[in-house]
Amino acid sequence: MIKLITGKKGTGKTKVLIDMINDAVKSTTGDLICIEKGAKLTYDISYKVRLVDVDRFDISGYESFYGFIAGMLAGNYDIKEIFVDSILKIGGADFDELGILLAKLDKLSGEDTKIIFTVSADNEDMPASVTKYLD
């Protein structure tokens, strides 16, 4: 399952994501992963969450990001939630490519794993392939 937290830069998306992560620690029975570009959330989220800096693994672009997520899920069947901060900084500002990524990840994750993204853009600026994952 895919979920998006959207809004322009500075609208509090990361704060919402941090709150979701810390709430998930209390209720989720499986593993939790937080993926970000740069290690800026280190002190904001629980130590029980695996924090992954994509820069450390030289991940850039949507194709390599998909492969990275697929590898994580293949190697650990206990992952229940993946939180991704600032996907546009990781993959780029091509919303059509983002829509393709989201569709592939939705199929990959199925009902077992929830993947939540923050996207720094207004809903009106994104195509239907992306906005269909909004609540």
N, C-alpha and C positions, 0 to 999 in steps of 0.2 A: 504494500500500500504506500502511496506517495502523498505527501502533504506539503503545501507551500505556505510560507510566511512571507508576504510581499509588502512593499512600500519603498518610498524613496529613501536615500541615505539619510541617516539621522532620525528615523522615525521609531526606533526602539525594537527593531526586529531581533537583534542579538540578545537583548534583555529578555524578550519573550522566549527565545530559544533556550537561554540559560535556565529560566524558570521551568520550562518543560523538561529539560534534562534532569534538574535536581528533583522534580516531582517524580519522574520516571524511576529514579534510583530507589524511591520508597515503595514503588508498586510493581515494577517489572521483575519477572522471575529469571530472565535470561541476561545475556551480556548487552551492554550499552556501549556505543562507539560515538565519539564526536570527532568530526573531521573539519579542519580549518586550514586556512592559508596563513602561516605564521603562528607562533605559539602565544596568542594573546589571552586565551581563556583558561590558562593553567590554574589560576587561583580562584576562578569564578565557579567552577564545576567540581562536583564530588570526586574524590580520589578513586572511587569505585568505577568511574567511567573511563574507558580507554580513549585517551586524547591522541589524535593523529594529526601531525602537521604534514600536509601534502608536499611542502617544499623539501622536507627531509627525503622524500621518495621521488623527487623530480617529476611530479604529476602536473601536467598542464594539458588542457584540451579535454573535450568531452569523451573522446574515444579512450584515452589512457585512464580517465577517471572511471569509466565504465569497467574497464579491465581490472582496475584496482578494487572496486567494490565487488565484482564477481569473484575475484580471488579471495577476498576476505570472507565472503559468504560460503565459498567452497571449502575453506579451511576451518570454519567454525560454524557449526549448525546451531549453536546456542545464541547467536546474535538475534536479538528481538527488536532493537531500535537503533537506527543510525541517524545522527543529527549532523547536518552539513551547513556550516556557516559560510555565507558569501559564495555561492556556486558560480556566480558570474566572474569572480576573481580567479577561480580555478579553471573554468572552461572557456570563458570569453563571452562577449555580449551578443552573440548570434542566437536569437530566441528560437529560430527554427531548429537549430542544432540542439538547443536545450530541450525542446519538445521531443525530439527523437530520443535523447538520453532518458528523459522521464518515462517515455513509453517502454523503452527497453528495461529500465530498472523496475518499473511496475510489474512487468511480466516476470522478471528474475526474482523479485522479492515475494511475489504472491501474497498470500494471507498471513504468512508466518513472520514477516519482518516489515516494520514500518520505517520509511525513510522520510525525514523531514528536512526541507531546504529553506534557507533564507535567500530571497531574491530581491535585489535592490532595484526595483522598477514598479511603476504603477500598473495595475491590472489592465488598464486601457491600452498600454503600450505593448502588451504581449499577445501573441496569437492564441487561437483556441486550443492548439496542441499543448500549450502550457497552462492556460487558465482552467482547463478542465480538471486540474488537480487541486484547485482551490476548494475550501470548504463550502 
